[in-house]
Structures are given as structure tokens and as C-alpha cells.
Amino acid sequence: MKPLSVIGCVVVALTIGTVFGRWTARLETPAPVAAVNPTVMAAPSMGFLPNRNREAAENGPPVTVTGVVREVIQVPTYTYLRVDREGGEEVWAAVPSSPEMAAGAKVSIADAHVMHDFSSKTLGRTFAQIYFGRLPEQGARGL
């Protein structure tokens, strides 16, 4: 009976050691850290661009779009403007929501970045070219 008791004690000791080892390993293992996706992080000068289209922006410096507003489309987060630029060129621009904007107003859209083939799900249309910027009175806050 003695050899069987010794074997039983060894088995019990090994089982306890294995279980305890697994339990302490779980306590010592740090939780995984979520990876950061750099394509959805806003660069400071481009914070107003929609996340899904930030990578589509042209690499050039921001420009100022100046002209007369011919059409205004309001959506929850943006105001879309069809602008007649000085020189007769017609362009579309989007700025952070500006409910007071009306057709006929003279605008200057600052820090504008051009995007090509921008698809607006809210409006259900694609703009061949559109500028995303801000009105000077909106400051540099962006969206």
C-alpha cells in the first residue's frame, strides 16, 4: 500500500503544481494592447477631412477658395457649397456645418484640400472634385 500512496501523492502534487502554474501565468501575462491604425488618425492640418477619405486627399498644401455661393446643401455635419470662383470656375466645397450660409454670399474657404471622386453617402452622389476646408469664422477647430 505504501508504494501506491507515494505515487498518489506525487500525482496530486504534480496536478496542483500544474494548475497553480497556469493560474499564476494568467496573472502575470499583460492584457493585449489594441493596435493603432494610422490611416484613421487625423494629421493636425487635415482634421476636418472625413476619416474614410483622408488618404485620398492631394498631397499639396492647403489653398483658399474664394467666390460667390450659388447653391447650399445642409447635412448634419457639413454644409456643401457650390461656389463660383473668381475667374468663372465653378467648384464644390464642404465646410463644418454652417446653417447661416445662404446662396449669394461671398465666401472665403480657408485651409481647403482638394479631393477627387469623393462619394457622399448622405447625399447619395459623387463629386468629381470637392474642397474640404473651413470658414475663417469657424477657426481651426475642424471636425
C-alpha positions as CSV (number, residue, x, y, z in Angstrom):
1,M,0.0,0.0,0.0
2,K,2.8,2.3,0.7
3,P,4.1,2.5,-3.0
4,L,0.6,3.3,-4.2
5,S,0.3,6.1,-1.6
6,V,3.6,7.6,-2.7
7,I,2.5,7.5,-6.3
8,G,-0.8,9.1,-5.4
9,C,0.9,11.9,-3.5
10,V,3.2,12.6,-6.5
11,V,0.3,12.7,-8.9
12,V,-1.6,15.1,-6.6
13,A,1.5,17.3,-6.2
14,L,2.1,17.5,-10.0
15,T,-1.6,18.3,-10.6
16,I,-1.6,21.1,-8.0
17,G,1.7,22.5,-9.4
18,T,0.4,22.5,-13.0
19,V,-2.9,24.2,-12.1
20,F,-1.1,26.7,-9.9
21,G,1.5,27.4,-12.6
22,R,-1.3,28.1,-15.2
23,W,-3.1,30.3,-12.8
24,T,-0.1,32.4,-11.9
25,A,0.9,32.6,-15.6
26,R,-2.5,34.2,-16.3
27,L,-1.9,36.7,-13.6
28,E,1.5,37.7,-14.9
29,T,0.5,37.9,-18.6
30,P,-0.3,41.5,-19.6
31,A,-3.5,42.2,-21.5
32,P,-3.0,42.8,-25.2
33,V,-2.8,46.4,-26.3
34,A,-5.0,47.4,-29.2
35,A,-3.1,48.4,-32.3
36,V,-3.4,51.9,-33.6
37,N,-4.5,52.3,-37.2
38,P,-2.5,55.3,-38.6
39,T,-4.9,55.7,-41.5
40,V,-7.7,56.9,-39.2
41,M,-5.6,59.3,-37.2
42,A,-6.0,62.9,-38.2
43,A,-3.0,65.0,-39.1
44,P,-3.4,68.4,-37.4
45,S,-3.8,70.3,-40.7
46,M,-6.3,67.8,-42.1
47,G,-8.5,67.2,-39.1
48,F,-11.6,68.3,-41.0
49,L,-11.4,65.6,-43.7
50,P,-13.8,62.6,-43.4
51,N,-11.8,59.6,-42.0
52,R,-12.6,57.3,-44.8
53,N,-11.3,59.7,-47.4
54,R,-8.3,61.3,-45.6
55,E,-5.9,59.1,-47.6
56,A,-7.5,60.3,-50.9
57,A,-6.5,64.0,-50.3
58,E,-4.0,65.5,-52.6
59,N,-0.5,66.0,-51.1
60,G,-0.3,69.7,-51.9
61,P,-0.5,72.5,-49.4
62,P,-4.0,73.8,-48.4
63,V,-5.5,76.5,-50.6
64,T,-8.1,79.3,-50.1
65,V,-11.2,79.0,-52.2
66,T,-12.9,82.4,-52.7
67,G,-16.1,83.2,-54.6
68,V,-19.9,83.6,-54.5
69,V,-22.1,80.8,-53.2
70,R,-24.6,79.6,-55.8
71,E,-26.1,76.6,-54.0
72,V,-26.1,75.4,-50.4
73,I,-26.8,71.8,-49.2
74,Q,-27.1,71.3,-45.5
75,V,-26.4,67.8,-43.9
76,P,-25.9,67.0,-40.2
77,T,-22.2,67.6,-40.0
78,Y,-21.3,69.5,-43.2
79,T,-22.5,72.4,-45.4
80,Y,-21.9,71.7,-49.1
81,L,-21.4,74.8,-51.2
82,R,-21.4,75.3,-55.0
83,V,-19.1,78.3,-55.4
84,D,-18.4,80.4,-58.5
85,R,-14.7,81.3,-58.0
86,E,-13.2,84.5,-59.2
87,G,-12.3,83.8,-62.8
88,G,-15.5,81.9,-63.6
89,E,-14.6,78.4,-62.4
90,E,-17.4,76.6,-60.5
91,V,-16.3,74.3,-57.7
92,W,-17.9,72.4,-54.8
93,A,-16.7,72.8,-51.2
94,A,-17.6,71.3,-47.9
95,V,-17.2,73.1,-44.5
96,P,-18.2,72.2,-41.0
97,S,-21.9,72.7,-40.5
98,S,-22.8,76.3,-41.2
99,P,-26.6,76.7,-41.0
100,E,-26.5,80.5,-41.6
101,M,-24.9,80.1,-45.1
102,A,-27.1,81.2,-48.0
103,A,-26.8,81.5,-51.8
104,G,-25.4,84.8,-52.9
105,A,-23.0,85.1,-50.0
106,K,-19.3,85.9,-50.8
107,V,-17.1,83.2,-49.1
108,S,-13.5,82.5,-48.5
109,I,-12.9,78.9,-47.5
110,A,-9.6,78.5,-45.7
111,D,-7.3,75.5,-45.3
112,A,-9.0,73.7,-48.2
113,H,-7.7,70.4,-49.5
114,V,-9.0,69.1,-52.8
115,M,-10.3,65.5,-53.1
116,H,-11.2,63.7,-56.3
117,D,-14.1,61.3,-56.7
118,F,-15.5,61.9,-53.2
119,S,-18.6,59.8,-52.6
120,S,-21.1,61.3,-50.1
121,K,-23.3,58.5,-48.7
122,T,-25.5,61.2,-47.1
123,L,-26.2,62.9,-50.4
124,G,-26.0,59.7,-52.5
125,R,-23.7,61.3,-55.0
126,T,-20.1,61.5,-56.0
127,F,-18.3,64.8,-56.5
128,A,-15.6,64.7,-59.3
129,Q,-13.7,67.3,-57.3
130,I,-14.5,68.9,-53.9
131,Y,-12.6,71.1,-51.5
132,F,-12.8,70.4,-47.7
133,G,-12.0,73.4,-45.6
134,R,-13.4,75.8,-43.1
135,L,-14.9,79.3,-43.0
136,P,-12.5,81.8,-41.3
137,E,-15.0,82.5,-38.5
138,Q,-15.1,78.7,-37.7
139,G,-11.4,78.9,-36.6
140,A,-9.1,76.0,-36.9
141,R,-11.3,73.6,-34.9
142,G,-12.4,71.5,-37.9
143,L,-14.4,68.3,-37.4
